[in-house]
């Protein structure tokens, strides 16, 4: 197991959340300036199936494909999802212009645990969740990130959040002790790092280009519009 991977022992040991630093686009002087990419990626390779079923919203034939690698304890990821994501979904995903894919890139055990809970079906945790279950869970966890990500007792805080999504303590524990699921979350991160140059969150792979950092609605809209 590589040093980047997160173990079940770490998950259950209550390791404190770690926040990764990353570049954030400044929009003070040019709110709609299209950001420069960090480099090219092979979207055909990006879109090949990975260890976990794809969590995707939007039409397969949408002109723009956005793949976001994120960490659940990343404050910049939380900011994007609480201020930008819903508007981008409304403007571009729901109208068939873009599709949006989330991939797991946890930087610490608490983030991995949150991803595992998003991936588990609350009433039957041995089964994986659907996008209809996954995206609302991710949204809830991001909106309440300060409540659980920095809590002294991370397990208790995540359990409280999970109960709001329909988990029992039994299903919560069963989900977080699923070694196969943890391995698959680790594999998703490893693939992003090794194959597509992801080393910070959020990182967006958009139509063959890689972009690192949070984006405002205006900036991401300008980027998407340039590709339509």
C-alpha positions in Angstrom: 0.0 0.0 0.0 1.5 3.3 -0.9 2.1 6.1 1.6 -0.7 8.1 -0.1 -3.3 5.6 0.7 -5.5 5.7 3.8 -6.0 2.6 5.9 -9.0 1.3 7.7 -7.0 1.5 11.0 -6.5 5.3 10.4 -10.2 5.7 9.7 -11.3 4.1 12.9 -8.5 5.7 15.0 -10.1 9.1 14.8 -7.1 10.8 13.1 -7.7 14.6 13.0 -8.6 16.1 9.7 -5.9 17.7 7.6 -6.5 20.6 5.3 -4.5 20.7 2.1 -3.3 24.0 0.7 -3.9 24.8 -2.9 -4.1 27.6 -5.5 -7.3 29.6 -5.6 -8.1 31.7 -8.6 -8.4 35.4 -7.8 -11.3 37.2 -9.4 -10.8 40.6 -7.8 -9.7 42.3 -11.0 -11.1 40.1 -13.7 -14.3 38.3 -12.5 -14.9 36.6 -15.8 -11.4 36.0 -17.0 -11.0 32.4 -18.2 -8.4 30.6 -16.0 -5.3 29.2 -17.5 -5.0 25.4 -17.4 -2.3 23.5 -15.6 -1.9 21.2 -18.6 -3.5 18.8 -21.0 -5.2 15.5 -20.1 -6.4 12.7 -22.3 -10.2 12.8 -21.8 -10.7 9.4 -23.4 -8.4 7.9 -20.7 -10.0 10.1 -18.0 -13.5 8.7 -18.8 -12.5 5.0 -18.8 -14.2 3.1 -15.9 -12.3 3.2 -12.6 -12.5 1.3 -9.3 -15.9 2.8 -8.4 -19.0 3.5 -10.5 -19.0 7.0 -11.8 -21.0 9.6 -9.9 -22.3 11.7 -12.8 -25.0 14.2 -13.5 -26.0 15.2 -17.0 -26.3 13.8 -20.4 -23.6 11.5 -21.9 -23.6 13.5 -25.1 -23.1 16.9 -23.4 -20.6 19.1 -25.2 -18.6 19.8 -22.0 -17.5 17.2 -19.5 -16.3 18.4 -16.1 -14.6 15.9 -13.8 -13.9 17.2 -10.3 -11.4 15.6 -8.0 -12.1 16.8 -4.4 -11.6 16.1 -0.8 -14.4 16.3 1.7 -12.3 18.1 4.3 -11.0 20.7 1.8 -12.5 24.1 2.6 -12.0 25.3 -1.0 -14.0 22.3 -2.3 -16.7 23.1 0.3 -16.8 26.7 -0.9 -17.1 25.6 -4.5 -20.0 23.3 -3.7 -21.9 25.7 -1.5 -21.5 28.8 -3.8 -20.9 27.6 -7.4 -22.0 24.1 -8.0 -25.8 24.5 -7.8 -25.8 27.4 -10.2 -23.5 25.6 -12.7 -25.8 22.6 -12.5 -28.8 24.7 -13.2 -27.3 26.7 -16.0 -25.4 23.9 -17.8 -26.0 20.4 -16.5 -29.8 20.6 -16.3 -29.9 22.2 -19.7 -27.9 19.4 -21.4 -24.8 21.5 -22.1 -22.5 19.9 -19.6 -22.1 16.8 -17.5 -20.5 16.8 -14.1 -18.6 14.0 -12.5 -17.2 13.8 -8.9 -14.2 11.7 -8.0 -12.8 11.1 -4.6 -9.4 12.5 -3.7 -9.2 12.4 0.2 -6.3 14.0 1.9 -6.9 12.5 5.3 -8.8 9.6 7.0 -11.8 11.8 7.9 -12.3 12.8 4.3 -12.1 9.2 3.2 -14.7 8.2 5.8 -17.0 11.0 4.6 -16.6 9.7 1.0 -17.4 6.1 2.1 -20.6 7.3 3.8 -21.6 9.1 0.6 -20.9 6.0 -1.4 -23.0 3.7 0.9 -26.7 3.1 0.6 -27.9 4.3 4.1 -30.4 1.5 4.5 -28.3 -1.2 3.0 -24.6 -0.2 3.4 -23.3 -3.2 1.6 -24.7 -1.7 -1.6 -23.4 1.4 -3.2 -25.4 4.6 -3.4 -26.8 6.1 -6.6 -26.0 9.6 -7.9 -29.4 10.6 -6.5 -28.2 9.6 -3.0 -24.6 10.6 -3.4 -24.8 14.2 -4.5 -27.2 15.3 -1.7 -25.0 13.6 0.9 -21.9 15.3 -0.5 -23.8 18.6 -0.4 -25.0 18.2 3.2 -21.5 17.3 4.4 -19.9 20.3 2.6 -22.6 22.7 4.1 -21.8 21.3 7.5 -18.1 20.8 7.0 -17.0 22.9 10.0 -19.3 20.8 12.2 -17.6 17.5 11.6 -14.3 18.0 9.8 -12.6 19.8 12.7 -14.6 18.1 15.5 -12.5 16.6 18.4 -14.6 13.3 18.0 -14.8 12.9 14.3 -16.7 9.6 14.4 -19.4 11.0 16.6 -19.8 14.1 14.5 -20.0 12.1 11.3 -22.5 9.7 12.8 -24.7 12.6 13.7 -24.5 13.9 10.1 -25.1 10.5 8.7 -28.3 9.9 10.8 -29.7 12.9 9.0 -29.2 11.0 5.8 -30.9 7.9 7.0 -28.0 5.9 8.5 -28.4 4.0 11.8 -25.3 3.5 14.0 -25.2 -0.1 12.7 -25.3 0.8 9.0 -22.8 3.7 9.7 -20.3 1.3 11.3 -20.8 -1.3 8.6 -20.1 1.2 5.9 -16.9 2.5 7.5 -15.6 -1.0 8.1 -16.0 -2.0 4.4 -12.3 -2.6 3.4 -13.2 -3.1 -0.2 -14.9 0.3 -0.4 -11.9 2.0 1.3 -9.5 0.3 -1.1 -11.6 1.6 -4.0 -11.7 5.1 -2.7 -7.9 4.9 -2.3 -7.6 3.6 -5.9 -9.6 6.5 -7.2 -7.2 8.9 -5.6 -4.2 7.0 -6.8 -5.4 7.0 -10.3 -6.1 10.7 -10.3 -2.6 11.4 -9.0 -0.6 9.0 -11.1 -2.5 9.2 -14.4 -3.9 12.8 -14.5 -1.5 14.9 -12.5 -4.0 15.7 -9.7 -2.1 16.9 -6.6 -4.5 19.5 -5.1 -8.2 19.9 -4.6 -10.4 20.9 -6.1 -8.9 20.0 -9.5 -11.2 20.0 -12.6 -10.5 18.1 -15.8 -12.6 19.9 -18.4 -12.5 18.8 -22.1 -8.9 17.8 -22.1 -7.5 20.5 -19.8 -6.6 20.5 -16.1 -7.5 23.4 -13.8 -6.6 23.6 -10.1 -8.5 25.7 -7.6 -11.9 27.0 -6.6 -13.9 28.8 -9.3 -16.7 31.3 -9.0 -19.9 30.9 -11.0 -18.7 33.7 -13.4 -15.3 32.1 -14.0 -16.6 28.6 -14.5 -19.4 29.9 -16.7 -17.0 31.8 -18.8 -14.9 28.7 -19.2 -17.8 26.5 -20.1 -19.2 29.1 -22.5 -15.8 29.1 -24.3 -16.3 25.4 -25.0 -19.9 25.5 -26.3 
